[in-house]
Amino acid sequence: MRRSDVSRRRMVKLAGAGLVLLGAGASACGPEDESSGGGPDVPRETAGTPAPGSKPQPAWQHATTYDGLAWISAIAVVGNVVLVSGDPLVARDISTGKEIWSRAEVTTPGANMLVGDGTLYLQSARYDGNIVGLDPATGKDTWRSRMGDQYSQPRPIAADANHVYVVAGILDKEFRTPENVIAAIDTASGKVVWREKRDKGTEQNGITARVAGNRLVYTDFRENLTVRDTATGHQVWTKKVGRSNNRGFVVHDGLVILANGEQMRAYDLADGKERWSFRTERFSRFNDPAVLDGVLYVSDTAHGLWAADPATGKAHWHDKGSLDVAAPWQFAKVGDVLYGATEFDKDGGIHAYDPGSGKLRWTYNDGSGDLQRWYLAAGGKQLVSLHAKKVTALPIG
């Protein structure tokens, strides 16, 4: 190992302990060549799958109105439609990048692209208490619901075929919202099926939610992991978990799998008991996990990449990677390639990995130098990314 590698890894460990602030990040590929295209709104021709270590050329690329405020799902793929958060909200054909529809002032800033049973659910831009449902293929309204005047700014957090799950503030006599509720709205009638007041001190923001069968699972800024019955809203169980839980997590095969600082942990969906855990190196922490094709993938802040059995936590492999390559926080898999999106690194981007070993094949970076996180979405045999003000389709393979 080179002396510089040792030094960098030591600095990362010290940063994890709060002793050093390290802005590490090096390019696995350089900025875009000037010859690769004109402005950001110019579609590009794909050069096909790149050779190992070389930079791919986008199949197409367009400017966006993304405001950088979305939590996790700033981009989504529904069928052949790519949805990109922003105002106006824009839908594009995943194969060609051609704009299918565009709607201004349809939702609030920072809206996540929340899709349930083929419908896109959004908080109304009018701040009138409405939740709206759009057809991703046409952009037309297909559904609308209102919780009631006693609630403030209901925000959808999850959806399935039967319900849209929302969090809303409870207005007091002075029109403040010191408390909030979580509620389920029927997707057929638009009526509230149940509403449950959350504990005092909980917040409306910072919630990440998933639906698995008859269970609604969510985390929040207060370090809670909570499971409710989707039919009644009854709280099945809740427990305190670590600070790193409040973003992405996985519900898979009866387990809730999330990052908890230096540990990955799996809890039984039925009773909340811990079923397994594994640990990364000291002074590092895990990022958001994903389960793709029956394999758990996760990275850590020491730039390592892990693959494990989601049923047992037993590692398939652990690639310690390189401190010159930013670690991904979000994953997608298309064919026999694992893709990862980085964050807060101007030299990061979209990595392509061998899913059997974690070895890096190539990295795409748009050359913007912007520190905003990258987002990934896959649909069929297509891969689309969002970064800063650009949405890009990348060649797969």
N, C-alpha and C positions, 0 to 999 in steps of 0.2 A: 504494500500500500504506500502511496506517495505521502510525503511529509505534509503536504498541503491538505490532503484528504483527512489525515488524523487531526490536524488543527481545526478544520472546519467542523468535523463531527463533535469535537470537544466543545467548540463554541456553541453549537446547537444545544448540547446538553446543558451548558451554563445558561443559555437563554431560557430553556425550560425551567430552570431553577430561579429565574428572575434576576440573574447576575449580569447578563449580557444581552443587548438587543442586536440581533443579527439579521440583516437584510439580505439573506443568501438567496441566490437564484441565478442560474446560468443557462444560457441558451443551448438547447439541443439542436436548434436550427436557427438560422439568422432571420432578420426581418424580410418582409416580402421584397422580391426583386422589383425594381421599377418597371421591368418589362412584363410583369405578371398581370398588369391591368391598369385601367385608369382610375376613376373615382370609385368610391365604395358601392355605388349603385349599378355597376357594370357587371352583367353575368359573365362568367368565365367558362372556358372549355376545360373539361377534366383531362388530365394526362394519364388517368388510370392509376392503378395501385402503384405506389412508389417503391423503389428498391429499398432494402433495409438501410436505415440510417439517413435516407434522403428525405427531402421535404415534399409533401404532396401539394398538388395544385387544386384549388377549390373547383368543384363542379359548377357551382354558382355562388354568388355573394351579393348581398344587398344591404343598404343602409336601413336602420331601424329607428324607432322613436323610444326605445327602451330607456327607462329612467333610472335603472340601477337599484330600485327599491324592492324588487320581489324577493321573497324569502328563499324558496327552494325551486319552485316550478315556474321559472320565467319563460320557458319554452315547452311546448307539448306537441306531440304528433298524434293525430286522430285519422286513421285511414291514410289517405294521400295528402292530408292537409297539415301544414306546419303553422302553429299559432305562436305569435311572439307578443309578449307583454309590452304595453306602451299605449300612447295616445297620439294618433289613432291606433286602435287594435287592428292588426293586419294578419290575414291568412294567406299562405302561399302554397303552391303546388310543390310537393316534396321532390318531385323528379326534375322539374324545370326551374323552380324558383319564381315562377310567374305569380303575380298577385291575383288572388281569387276574389277577395273582398276586403274592404277596409271600413271601419266605423270609428268615428270620433266621439269622444265624451260618452262612452258606453260604460266605463267603470272607473274606479278610483285609482290614484297613483299607486304603483307597487303591487298591483293585483297579480296573484298567482294564477297560472293557467290550470285551474282545477276542473278535471273532466271526470264525470261519473255516468256510466251507462250511455256513453255517446253524446252527452250534453255538457257544454261549458257553462259552469256556474260562476257568477260574478256579483260582487256588491255593486249596487247601482251608483252611477256617478253623481246622481242628484242628492245623495246622502238623505234619502227620504225613507229609509227603513226597508227598502225593497231588495230582494235577491232576485236576479234575473238569470234565465237560462237561454243560451244561444245554441243554434245548430252550427257546429263547426264547419259544415260544408257550404253554408250560405251566409252565415252571420246574422240570420234573422232571429228575433225573439220567439221562443217556443214555450216559455214558462216564466211565471212571475209569482212572488209570494211576499207577504208582509207580516212581520211578527206582531206588531201592535205599537201604539204610540208611547207606551211605557218603557220601550226599549230603544237604545241608541246604537246606531251604526252596526247592525248585524253583519257579520263577516263569515263567509263560508270557509270551513276548514277541511271538510272531507265530504265525499258523496258516494253512494252506491245506487243500485237500481231502485230502491225504495225510498231513500231519504237523502236530504241535504242536511249536513250537520253544521251548525253555526254557533258562533260566540257573539254575545251582545251585551252591552252595558245596561244596567238597570237605572233609570232616571229617578232621582229623588226630588223632593219639593223644590230644591234650588237648581234643578236640571243638571246636577252633577251625576257621575257614574262611579260611585265608590265600590259597587259590587257588580258582578256580571253573572250571566247564565250561559249554559251550554244547552242547545236545543236541537231537536230533529224535526224537519219539515217534510211532509209527505210529497213525493215527486209527482203524484197523480193529482191530488186535490189542491196542493199548495198550502194546506193547513198545518199548524203546529201539532205534532203528535205528542211530544213531551218536551218539558223544559225543566232543568235542574239548576238550582243556584249553586255556584261554586264557592269554595271556602273563602273567607275574608283574607285579603292580602294577595289573592291571585290576580293576575293581569290578563287583559284581553289579547295583548300582543305576545309574540314569542311562542305560539302554540304550533306544534307539528302533529298531524293526525293521520291515522291509517284506519281503514275498515277491513276486517277479516271475518267473513261469515257473519255471525250475530254479535260481534264485538267491535266496539269503537275504542281505539287505543290512541292516547295522545300524551305528549310531554309538554313542559312549559318552562319559562324562565325561573320558576321557583323550585326547580329540580325535582318535580313530581313526575312519576310515570303512573298513568291512570287508565283503567279499563272499565268501560260501561257496556251494559246490554243495549244493543241497538233498537230493540223493540220497546223498551220501557224507560231507558235512561238510568236505570238502577246502577249504582257504582259497585262493580264486582270486587275490585281491589284497587288500592293505590299504595305507592311507596316512594320514599325519597331515594333518588339516585343522583349521580354526580353532575357537575356543571356542564360537561360536554354532551349531555343527553338531549339538549333542546333544539336540535336541528334534525338531521336525517336519522331514521332508524328503520328496521326491517321487521315485518311480521311474516313468519314463514313456518309452515307445518306445526302450528300450535306453539310456537316460540316467539317471544319478542326479543330481538337482538339489537343491542345498542352499545355505543362507545361510552365508557365511564372512565375518563382519564387514561391511565396506563393500561386499563383492562377493556377487553371486549366481553360482554356478559349476555347470557341468554336466560330469560325468565319464562316460566310456563304461563301460557296465555290463560289457562283455567284458574290457577290459584296464586300466581305471582312468585312461586318458589324458584330460586336460582337453579338452573340445570347444568350449566357449565360456564367456564370463563378461561380466558388466556390473556397473557400479559406481554406488552412490548417492553423495550428496554427502559431503564430508569431515566427520568427527566424527559421522556417522550410521551406522547399521548396519541390515541387513535382518532382518526377522522371518521366521516360518515360511512357506514357499511352498505353493501348491496348484495343481494343474492340473485345470481344470474345463471340459468341452466343448472340449478342445484348446487352451485358453489358460492360460498361466502367470500367476497373480496373486500378488502379494506386496506387503507394506507395509514402510516403514522407520520408524526412530525419530524422523525429522523430520516424521512424520505424512503422508508422501507415499504414494501408491498407484500401483502399476505393473501393466501388462498386457504380456505379451511372448509371442513364439513360442517354445514349449519346445524346438523342434528346433534353433533358431539363436540364441536369446537376443535377437533383434531386438525392440526395443520397439514395441508397438502404440500405447501412450500412457503418459504419466506425469503423473498429477494431483498437484500439489504439496500439495493439500489445505489444511487450516487447522490451526493449532496449538490451536484451540479444540475440535477433534474428535479424540478418541483414535484411534490407528491399530489396525486389527484384527490379531490373530495367527492366527486360524483362519477359514476361508472355507467357504461352501456356495453352491450355485446352484440355484435353483428357477425354472423357466420363463425369463423374460427379466430376472431380477433377481439380482444378486450380493449375498450377505450376508456380513458380517464380524463377528466377535466380538472384543471388546477385553479387556484385562487390566490389573489394578492401577490402575484409575481409577474412582473412585466415580461420576463423571459420564459414563462410557463406556456400553457396552451392546451392542446389536445394531444395526449399521448396514445400511441397504439402499442399494445403489449401482446406477447405470446401468452395466452391464458393457461398454458401448461407449465410455464416456468416463471412468468413475470418479467421476462427479458424485454427491454424496450426495442421496438422496431423503428418507429419514427415519431417525430413531434411536429405538429403544425402550430405556428404562431403567426398572427396577422400583422405583426410589426408595428402595432399602434403604440406600444409602451404603456398601455392603460393597465392599472392594477386591479380593476374590477374582476370578479370571478368569472370563469368560463362556465357555461351550462351545456349539457348534452341531452339529446333526445334521439331515439332510434325508432324507426318504423319500417317494418318489412326488411328490406335489404339496403335501407338508406340510413345515413348518419347525418345529423344536423347539429350545429353548435351555435351558441349565442355568446358574444363577448362585446361589452361596451355598446357600440352603435352598429355592430355588424352581425348579420345572421349568415351562416356559411354552411353549404353542403359539402361534405368531404368524400373523396373516393374511399371505398372500403377495401379491406384486405391487408 
